[in-house]
Amino acid sequence: MKRDNPAIAARLLELGADPAARSDSGMVADPVSCQHWNTPVFFAIASAEQVSGCLAAGADIHARMVGYHRDFRRGSTPLHVASATTRDAAVIPVLLERVRT
């Protein structure tokens, strides 16, 4: 299965996939876990409330993508990724507010 596929992740959750399940590497499989901050899957599925929660928990608003992703350049910030993938328009103002502070 292809990595960072929001449509598949959303469908698996709709079908009852356990969001607390862990991968072989020990990461939480839940695509909106803060462990997946600044990934296309996270921002495609996360609500503004979930984004706010991750920021409150210490997610870095200035984080840069370090790995390869076909749709994003190395160094993309959460605002870059969210603006291209979010389905919740309220996510962008949440990120902008944090960038300003």
C-alpha distance (Angstrom), angle and dihedral (degrees) to the residues before:
residue distance angle dihedral
M1 . . .
K2 3.76 . .
R3 3.83 117.2 .
D4 3.82 122.7 -118.1
N5 3.80 96.5 22.3
P6 3.82 107.2 152.6
A7 3.80 94.5 -173.4
I8 3.79 92.5 56.8
A9 3.81 92.4 43.9
A10 3.80 91.9 50.9
R11 3.80 92.0 47.3
L12 3.81 92.6 49.7
L13 3.82 89.9 52.8
E14 3.82 90.4 48.5
L15 3.79 88.5 53.3
G16 3.79 91.8 53.4
A17 3.80 103.4 -95.2
D18 3.81 111.5 169.9
P19 3.84 106.8 -107.7
A20 3.83 89.9 -162.5
A21 3.81 92.4 59.3
R22 3.80 115.1 117.6
S23 3.76 129.2 -137.7
D24 3.79 122.6 -125.6
S25 3.80 88.1 -92.5
G26 3.82 91.1 55.2
M27 3.80 97.8 -107.7
V28 3.78 119.0 139.4
A29 3.79 108.8 -102.9
D30 3.82 92.8 -146.0
P31 3.82 104.4 112.9
V32 3.81 92.2 -146.3
S33 3.78 94.2 51.2
C34 3.80 109.2 122.8
Q35 3.82 86.2 -119.2
H36 3.81 85.3 76.2
W37 3.81 94.0 52.6
N38 3.80 114.4 148.6
T39 3.79 95.9 19.8
P40 3.79 125.7 120.7
V41 3.82 91.5 -120.4
F42 3.80 92.7 53.3
F43 3.80 94.3 51.4
A44 3.80 94.5 40.7
I45 3.80 90.5 59.7
A46 3.82 106.7 23.9
S47 3.78 120.8 100.0
A48 3.80 123.5 -140.2
E49 3.81 87.4 -101.9
Q50 3.81 91.8 54.9
V51 3.81 91.4 47.2
S52 3.82 89.7 50.1
G53 3.79 89.6 49.9
C54 3.79 92.6 52.9
L55 3.80 91.0 47.9
A56 3.81 90.5 49.7
A57 3.81 88.4 50.2
G58 3.80 90.6 55.2
A59 3.81 106.4 -89.2
D60 3.80 109.2 163.6
I61 3.81 112.0 -113.2
H62 3.81 87.9 -162.4
A63 3.82 95.5 49.3
R64 3.79 114.5 139.5
M65 3.78 126.3 -145.7
V66 3.78 107.2 -113.7
G67 3.79 102.3 178.8
Y68 3.75 130.6 66.4
H69 3.77 121.2 -86.9
R70 3.78 121.6 170.0
D71 3.82 93.9 -132.2
F72 3.80 101.0 41.6
R73 3.77 136.5 53.1
R74 3.76 122.3 -124.4
G75 3.78 106.4 -90.7
S76 3.82 97.6 36.0
T77 3.79 112.1 153.1
P78 3.81 128.0 -138.8
L79 3.81 88.9 -98.4
H80 3.83 91.3 54.3
V81 3.80 92.7 48.4
A82 3.80 95.7 42.6
S83 3.80 94.2 47.4
A84 3.80 89.6 57.1
T85 3.80 99.8 41.1
T86 3.82 114.2 23.3
R87 3.78 121.2 112.9
D88 3.82 91.6 -169.3
A89 3.81 109.4 76.0
A90 3.82 89.8 -162.1
V91 3.83 89.7 69.5
I92 3.82 92.8 74.4
P93 3.85 96.3 57.8
V94 3.83 89.3 47.2
L95 3.80 90.2 55.6
L96 3.80 94.1 42.3
E97 3.79 91.5 51.6
R98 3.80 90.9 53.0
V99 3.82 92.5 47.0
R100 3.81 89.3 55.4
T101 3.81 94.4 52.8
